[in-house]
Amino acid sequence: MEQFNFYVSDNETVDLSLSLLNEDDGVWLSKSENLSGAVAYDQNFRVLPLISEFLSYNLRNRKISRETAKTYAKNLTYFLTFLKKRREFKNSSLDEAFLSVSKFMIEEYLAELRSTQDLSTATIRNRDSTLQAFIHNFLYQVQELRDAYIEKSPYSAGLISGPVKQKLVISCSVDELTKLMEQTQSERERVVLQFIFDSGIRRAELENVTKQDLIDAIEFNSQKLISRNTDKPVSMPYAPISIQGVKGRNGNKKQRMTLVSKATLERVLRYHASPLFKKHARKYSSASETPAFFNGLGKPITAKCLSKLLERLSQRAVKRQVLSKSISPHKLRHGYAYDLLQSPDLGQTYVDRLAVVQKSLGHAYLSSTEVYTKIPLELYKTLTDSNGELLTKAERMERLTQKTQLRISIKEKK
């Protein structure tokens, strides 16, 4: 079976002096440049021109991210492998088979994904969307310097795959978070876990949070607001914190605000006042440059670091039989959504709270947030007190802090 591969470069430095073009007379390419583009190739290292042009065009024009380009490349080469198994394309050159693809062929491919490979409806829709972007939006469209590659599109009526089956979102409950946090005796690690759960940020966004972001949130929380019914100042149980997102159009990072409880902010503040944090923070000239959280080596916590932390603690918890399954970073994010939806002080109705979740998680469409509207009974029980009354999000974080907080001594190195 023919194999395909690809390489994606997004504004990366490439040493052109190593090009094979320089093996002939003279040096044609002798300098390093920052280049954005992608190349797909077969097992004989021959370039697949159509796929490569499509990926490079979208990368250079910031229509897709590096990760999306990788996903597109995989999906397109998967389908090309399927096409190469067909008799009519067995001897076709490179990726020219895409120029003769019919709707029937795509339907046959998607049916194989369901029956033979047993892929989920979401994965099948993802493959289908990639083919639509490549065939209908690229090959079928007239570009600035060329005519359309094909005269008829199999996607003229839209996507070919069926609707995605909605599944119940599996999240991390406050009770599971507590058990996970108890698997480490490091207050630094416990603070990180509580902050992620209470803020709903993505794992890749954590290293973008700075000490200044926390200072701004804490200062907002320290403001005393006057109630309509009394002259006494009221302390807010939550504060907004600015999150620099990793998902945005045209390669731009988008900003959003999320809510963090007072108890979590105060716990982070105590961590920032510890000798352990101050030791690593000295390397930075200002609070706006100082990461809010460090790993055990004194470096900013990356997405990879966070995944390893959760994997280590989850394995320990499962081995000790205090948890039945591992907790991933995204399950903490799901837990935030459920936690907020069940907090009676963050909206008079469920719809009001759903809108808050949408804004906090950075969802562009409410439909992305609606997956959280189904909540399992066992999770609901963990959100109530002994009388069955719903606790607020702030109250749950305060109880979590009281139960799990550790003291950071002067002698601690990690």
C-alpha positions as CSV (number, residue, x, y, z in Angstrom):
1,M,0.0,0.0,0.0
2,E,1.3,3.4,-1.0
3,Q,2.3,5.7,2.0
4,F,2.1,9.4,2.1
5,N,3.7,12.0,4.5
6,F,3.9,15.8,4.9
7,Y,5.8,18.6,6.5
8,V,4.3,21.9,7.8
9,S,6.3,25.1,8.4
10,D,4.6,28.1,9.9
11,N,6.9,31.1,9.9
12,E,9.9,28.8,10.7
13,T,13.5,29.5,9.8
14,V,14.6,27.4,6.9
15,D,18.3,27.1,5.8
16,L,18.0,27.4,2.0
17,S,21.7,26.9,1.6
18,L,21.2,23.1,2.1
19,S,18.9,22.9,-0.9
20,L,19.6,20.4,-3.7
21,L,19.5,23.3,-6.1
22,N,22.9,24.3,-4.9
23,E,24.5,21.0,-6.1
24,D,24.5,22.3,-9.7
25,D,26.6,25.2,-11.0
26,G,26.7,28.1,-8.6
27,V,24.8,28.7,-5.4
28,W,21.2,29.6,-6.0
29,L,19.9,29.6,-2.5
30,S,22.3,30.7,0.3
31,K,20.4,32.3,3.1
32,S,18.0,31.4,5.8
33,E,14.4,32.7,5.6
34,N,11.3,32.5,7.7
35,L,8.8,30.5,5.6
36,S,5.2,29.4,5.9
37,G,4.0,26.5,3.8
38,A,3.5,22.8,3.6
39,V,4.6,19.9,1.4
40,A,3.0,16.5,1.1
41,Y,4.9,13.7,-0.6
42,D,4.7,10.1,-1.4
43,Q,6.9,7.2,-0.3
44,N,9.4,8.1,-3.1
45,F,9.6,11.7,-1.8
46,R,7.8,13.0,-4.8
47,V,5.7,16.1,-4.0
48,L,1.9,15.9,-4.1
49,P,1.4,19.3,-5.9
50,L,-2.4,19.8,-5.4
51,I,-2.4,19.0,-1.6
52,S,0.8,21.0,-1.1
53,E,-0.5,24.1,-2.9
54,F,-3.8,23.9,-0.9
55,L,-2.1,23.7,2.5
56,S,0.6,26.4,1.6
57,Y,-2.0,28.8,0.3
58,N,-4.1,28.6,3.4
59,L,-1.1,28.8,5.8
60,R,0.4,31.8,4.0
61,N,-2.9,33.7,4.1
62,R,-3.5,32.8,7.7
63,K,-6.7,31.0,7.0
64,I,-5.7,28.0,9.0
65,S,-3.2,27.3,11.9
66,R,-0.3,25.0,11.8
67,E,-2.2,22.3,13.7
68,T,-5.2,22.6,11.3
69,A,-2.8,22.2,8.4
70,K,-1.5,19.0,9.9
71,T,-5.0,17.7,10.4
72,Y,-5.9,18.6,6.8
73,A,-2.8,16.9,5.5
74,K,-3.6,13.7,7.4
75,N,-7.2,13.6,6.3
76,L,-6.3,14.3,2.6
77,T,-3.6,11.6,2.5
78,Y,-6.0,9.1,4.2
79,F,-8.5,9.7,1.4
80,L,-5.8,9.6,-1.3
81,T,-4.7,6.1,0.1
82,F,-8.4,5.0,-0.3
83,L,-8.5,6.3,-3.9
84,K,-5.2,4.6,-4.9
85,K,-6.8,1.2,-4.0
86,R,-9.5,1.7,-6.6
87,R,-8.8,0.2,-10.1
88,E,-9.4,3.5,-12.0
89,F,-6.7,5.4,-9.9
90,K,-4.2,2.6,-9.4
91,N,-1.8,4.0,-12.0
92,S,-2.7,7.7,-11.5
93,S,0.2,10.1,-10.9
94,L,0.7,11.7,-7.5
95,D,-2.5,13.3,-6.3
96,E,-4.3,13.9,-9.6
97,A,-7.0,11.4,-8.5
98,F,-8.7,14.3,-6.7
99,L,-9.5,15.9,-10.0
100,S,-11.9,13.0,-10.9
101,V,-13.5,12.4,-7.5
102,S,-17.3,11.9,-7.6
103,K,-19.8,12.1,-4.8
104,F,-20.4,8.4,-5.0
105,M,-16.7,7.8,-4.2
106,I,-16.8,10.0,-1.2
107,E,-19.9,8.3,0.1
108,E,-18.2,4.9,-0.3
109,Y,-15.2,6.2,1.6
110,L,-17.3,7.6,4.5
111,A,-19.3,4.3,4.6
112,E,-16.0,2.4,5.0
113,L,-15.0,4.7,7.9
114,R,-18.2,3.8,9.6
115,S,-18.4,0.1,8.9
116,T,-14.8,-1.1,8.7
117,Q,-12.8,1.4,10.8
118,D,-15.7,2.1,13.3
119,L,-14.9,5.8,13.5
120,S,-17.1,8.2,15.5
121,T,-19.5,10.5,13.7
122,A,-17.5,13.5,14.8
123,T,-14.3,12.1,13.2
124,I,-16.1,11.2,10.0
125,R,-17.6,14.7,9.8
126,N,-14.1,16.1,10.3
127,R,-12.8,14.1,7.4
128,D,-15.7,15.1,5.3
129,S,-15.2,18.8,6.1
130,T,-11.6,18.6,5.1
131,L,-12.5,17.1,1.7
132,Q,-15.1,19.8,1.2
133,A,-12.5,22.6,2.0
134,F,-10.0,21.0,-0.5
135,I,-12.3,20.0,-3.3
136,H,-15.1,22.5,-3.2
137,N,-13.4,25.6,-1.7
138,F,-10.0,25.2,-3.5
139,L,-10.0,22.9,-6.5
140,Y,-13.5,24.1,-7.7
141,Q,-12.8,27.8,-7.1
142,V,-11.1,30.2,-9.4
143,Q,-8.0,31.6,-7.8
144,E,-6.2,34.9,-8.5
145,L,-3.6,33.5,-10.9
146,R,-5.3,30.4,-12.2
147,D,-8.6,28.9,-13.3
148,A,-10.6,26.3,-11.4
149,Y,-9.0,22.8,-11.4
150,I,-12.4,21.0,-11.7
151,E,-15.6,22.0,-13.5
152,K,-18.1,20.2,-11.1
153,S,-18.0,19.8,-7.3
154,P,-19.3,16.8,-5.5
155,Y,-20.1,19.2,-2.6
156,S,-22.5,21.4,-4.4
157,A,-25.2,20.4,-2.0
158,G,-23.1,20.7,1.1
159,L,-21.4,18.1,3.4
160,I,-22.0,14.5,2.5
161,S,-21.7,12.8,5.9
162,G,-24.6,12.5,8.3
163,P,-25.1,14.6,11.5
164,V,-22.8,14.2,14.5
165,K,-24.2,12.2,17.3
166,Q,-24.1,14.3,20.5
167,K,-22.5,12.5,23.4
168,L,-22.7,13.4,27.1
169,V,-19.6,15.4,28.0
170,I,-17.5,13.6,30.6
171,S,-16.1,16.1,33.0
172,C,-14.2,16.2,36.3
173,S,-16.3,16.8,39.4
174,V,-15.2,18.8,42.4
175,D,-15.0,15.5,44.4
176,E,-12.8,13.9,41.7
177,L,-10.6,17.1,41.6
178,T,-10.2,16.9,45.4
179,K,-9.1,13.2,45.2
180,L,-6.7,14.1,42.4
181,M,-5.2,17.0,44.3
182,E,-4.6,14.8,47.3
183,Q,-2.3,12.6,45.3
184,T,0.4,15.3,45.5
185,Q,2.0,17.0,48.5
186,S,3.0,20.0,46.5
187,E,0.9,23.0,47.1
188,R,2.2,24.5,43.9
189,E,0.7,21.6,41.9
190,R,-2.5,21.8,43.8
191,V,-2.8,25.5,43.1
192,V,-2.4,24.9,39.4
193,L,-5.1,22.2,39.3
194,Q,-7.6,24.4,41.2
195,F,-6.9,27.4,39.0
196,I,-7.5,25.4,35.8
197,F,-10.7,24.0,37.1
198,D,-12.0,27.3,38.4
199,S,-11.0,29.4,35.4
200,G,-11.9,26.9,32.6
201,I,-8.8,27.7,30.5
202,R,-7.3,25.4,27.9
203,R,-4.1,23.6,28.8
204,A,-2.1,25.6,26.2
205,E,-3.4,28.9,27.6
206,L,-1.9,28.3,31.1
207,E,1.6,29.5,30.2
208,N,0.1,32.8,28.9
209,V,-1.3,33.8,32.3
210,T,1.0,36.2,34.0
211,K,1.4,37.5,37.6
212,Q,0.0,40.8,36.5
213,D,-3.2,39.1,35.3
214,L,-3.7,37.7,38.8
215,I,-2.9,41.1,40.4
216,D,-5.5,42.8,38.2
217,A,-8.1,40.2,39.1
218,I,-7.3,40.4,42.8
219,E,-7.5,44.2,42.8
220,F,-10.9,44.0,41.1
221,N,-12.0,41.5,43.7
222,S,-10.8,43.9,46.5
223,Q,-13.1,46.6,45.3
224,K,-16.0,47.2,47.6
225,L,-19.3,47.5,45.7
226,I,-22.5,49.2,47.2
227,S,-25.7,47.2,47.2
228,R,-29.0,48.7,46.2
229,N,-30.5,47.7,49.6
230,T,-27.8,48.7,51.9
231,D,-25.0,51.2,52.3
232,K,-22.6,48.6,53.5
233,P,-19.9,47.6,50.9
234,V,-20.2,44.2,49.4
235,S,-17.2,42.0,48.6
236,M,-17.5,40.1,45.3
237,P,-17.2,36.3,45.4
238,Y,-15.7,36.3,41.8
239,A,-13.4,38.4,39.7
240,P,-12.9,38.5,35.9
241,I,-9.5,37.5,34.6
242,S,-8.1,38.2,31.2
243,I,-7.1,35.1,29.2
244,Q,-4.9,35.2,26.1
245,G,-6.4,32.5,24.0
246,V,-4.7,30.1,21.6
247,K,-7.5,29.9,19.1
248,G,-8.2,32.8,16.8
249,R,-8.7,33.7,13.2
250,N,-5.9,34.6,10.8
251,G,-3.3,33.4,13.3
252,N,-4.2,36.1,15.9
253,K,-4.6,35.2,19.5
254,K,-7.9,36.3,20.9
255,Q,-8.6,37.7,24.4
256,R,-11.5,36.7,26.5
257,M,-12.6,37.2,30.2
258,T,-13.4,34.3,32.5
259,L,-14.6,34.2,36.1
260,V,-12.4,33.0,39.0
261,S,-13.6,32.7,42.5
262,K,-12.2,34.7,45.4
263,A,-11.0,31.6,47.2
264,T,-8.9,30.5,44.2
265,L,-7.4,34.0,43.7
266,E,-6.4,34.2,47.4
267,R,-4.8,30.8,47.2
268,V,-2.8,31.8,44.1
269,L,-1.8,35.0,45.9
270,R,-0.4,33.0,48.9
271,Y,1.5,30.9,46.4
272,H,3.0,34.1,44.9
273,A,4.0,35.2,48.3
274,S,6.0,32.0,49.0
275,P,9.8,31.9,48.8
276,L,9.4,29.1,46.2
277,F,7.6,31.4,43.7
278,K,9.7,34.5,44.5
279,K,12.9,32.5,43.8
280,H,11.9,31.8,40.2
281,A,10.1,35.2,39.6
282,R,13.4,37.1,40.2
283,K,14.4,36.2,36.7
284,Y,11.7,38.5,35.2
285,S,11.8,42.3,35.2
286,S,8.1,42.9,35.6
287,A,4.8,41.3,36.8
288,S,3.5,41.5,33.2
289,E,6.4,39.3,32.1
290,T,6.3,36.9,35.1
291,P,4.4,33.6,34.5
292,A,1.7,33.0,37.1
293,F,2.8,29.4,37.5
294,F,6.1,27.6,37.4
295,N,6.9,23.9,37.0
296,G,9.3,22.0,39.3
297,L,12.3,23.4,37.4
298,G,11.3,27.0,37.7
299,K,10.1,27.3,34.1
300,P,6.7,28.3,32.8
301,I,4.2,25.4,32.8
302,T,3.7,24.3,29.2
303,A,0.8,22.3,27.9
304,K,3.1,19.2,27.8
305,C,4.1,19.8,31.5
306,L,0.4,20.0,32.5
307,S,-0.5,16.8,30.7
308,K,2.4,14.9,32.3
309,L,1.3,16.3,35.8
310,L,-2.3,15.1,35.3
311,E,-1.1,11.8,33.9
312,R,1.2,11.2,36.9
313,L,-1.5,12.1,39.5
314,S,-4.2,10.2,37.7
315,Q,-2.2,7.0,37.5
316,R,-1.4,7.3,41.2
317,A,-5.1,7.8,42.0
318,V,-6.3,4.9,39.9
319,K,-3.7,2.6,41.3
320,R,-4.8,3.6,44.8
321,Q,-8.4,3.0,43.7
322,V,-9.6,6.5,44.7
323,L,-10.4,7.3,41.1
324,S,-11.8,4.9,38.5
325,K,-10.4,6.8,35.4
326,S,-7.8,9.3,34.5
327,I,-8.4,13.0,34.4
328,S,-7.3,14.9,31.4
329,P,-6.8,18.7,31.2
330,H,-9.9,19.1,29.1
331,K,-12.0,17.2,31.7
332,L,-11.1,20.0,34.1
333,R,-12.3,22.5,31.5
334,H,-15.6,20.6,31.2
335,G,-15.8,20.5,35.0
336,Y,-15.6,24.3,35.1
337,A,-18.6,24.5,32.7
338,Y,-20.7,22.2,34.7
339,D,-19.7,23.9,37.9
340,L,-20.7,27.3,36.6
341,L,-24.0,26.1,35.2
342,Q,-25.1,24.8,38.6
343,S,-24.1,28.0,40.5
344,P,-27.4,29.8,41.3
345,D,-25.7,33.1,41.9
346,L,-24.4,33.4,38.3
347,G,-27.7,33.9,36.5
348,Q,-31.4,33.7,37.3
349,T,-32.0,31.0,34.8
350,Y,-30.1,28.1,33.2
351,V,-30.1,30.0,29.9
352,D,-28.4,33.0,31.6
353,R,-25.7,30.8,33.0
354,L,-25.2,29.1,29.7
355,A,-24.4,32.5,28.1
356,V,-21.8,33.1,30.9
357,V,-20.2,29.7,30.1
358,Q,-20.1,30.5,26.4
359,K,-18.3,33.8,27.0
360,S,-15.9,32.3,29.6
361,L,-14.9,29.4,27.5
362,G,-14.5,31.5,24.4
363,H,-17.0,29.6,22.3
364,A,-17.9,31.5,19.1
365,Y,-21.3,29.8,18.9
366,L,-23.8,28.9,21.6
367,S,-24.2,25.5,19.9
368,S,-20.7,24.6,21.1
369,T,-21.8,25.3,24.7
370,E,-25.1,23.5,24.6
371,V,-23.4,20.1,25.0
372,Y,-23.2,20.9,28.7
373,T,-27.0,21.1,29.1
374,K,-27.2,17.4,30.0
375,I,-25.8,16.7,33.4
376,P,-25.5,13.2,35.0
377,L,-27.2,12.7,38.3
378,E,-24.1,11.5,40.1
379,L,-22.3,14.8,39.2
380,Y,-25.3,16.9,40.3
381,K,-25.1,15.3,43.8
382,T,-21.5,16.4,44.2
383,L,-22.6,20.0,43.7
384,T,-25.1,20.1,46.7
385,D,-24.6,20.3,50.4
386,S,-26.0,17.8,52.9
387,N,-29.5,19.3,52.7
388,G,-29.6,18.9,48.9
389,E,-29.2,22.7,48.3
390,L,-27.1,23.8,45.4
391,L,-23.8,25.4,46.5
392,T,-22.5,28.3,44.6
393,K,-19.3,28.0,42.5
394,A,-17.5,30.3,45.0
395,E,-18.6,28.2,48.0
396,R,-17.4,25.0,46.4
397,M,-13.9,26.5,45.7
398,E,-13.7,27.9,49.2
399,R,-14.4,24.4,50.6
400,L,-11.9,22.9,48.2
401,T,-9.2,25.3,49.4
402,Q,-9.9,24.6,53.1
403,K,-9.7,20.8,52.5
404,T,-6.6,20.7,50.3
405,Q,-4.4,23.7,51.0
406,L,-0.8,23.0,52.1
407,R,1.8,25.3,53.6
408,I,4.8,26.1,51.4
409,S,7.9,26.1,53.6
410,I,11.1,28.0,53.0
411,K,13.1,24.8,52.3
412,E,10.8,23.6,49.5
413,K,12.6,23.4,46.1
414,K,9.7,22.2,43.9
